[in-house]
Amino acid sequence: MNNINDEIFNKYLDKELNREEMDRIKIAIENSSELKKKYEALLSVNIFLKNVESESPSTDFTKKVMEKIEIKKASAHQQKYFLFTILSLLGLIVCGITGYVFYETITSIQASETSDLVSNYSNSIGDYFSSLFGKKNLSIFGSVLSFIMLVSGYFLYDYQKYSKKNFSH
């Protein structure tokens, strides 16, 4: 009976064998020092594992997971809103510059067939864009645009760092 393997020892420890097999293994353990050492090692592990408390998630585990998911969704929504705002502002500035260039092009063409209405209308639009995007205001718009780009770059970098940190856990 020296060919007792770990599976048989485990069944012996869990008392899953019939009475006759239990007696044979008990006698084999008593007669062999090697089997006795192996049995004692398995017995100590078995006792240790029975005394270990099983871990279970806390009662508010689901709540915490759902809160993290909601925070993630809110963060993604805020980022989309921020990017939409930045792109809208950039689009507005591009439209303003395009309108100003368009006005300058129209006023530079002094065609004789232009009517007074078109001329007055283009002058009004031109005056508006000239005051809005004049040399003084254009540097202010450039400064604001640069600041917005720096802030948006910082938020995107911070969001990337935050995402990498959370996905690695």
Secondary structure, DSSP 8 states (H G I E B T S, - for coil): -----HHHHHHHHTT-S-HHHHHHHHHHHHH-HHHHHHHHHHHHHHHHHHHS------TTHHHHHHHHHHHHHHHHHHHHHHHHHHHHHHHHHHHHHHHHHHHHHHHH---TT--HHHHHHHHHHHHHHHHHSSHHHHHHHHHHHHHHHHHHHHHHHHHHHHHHHHHT-
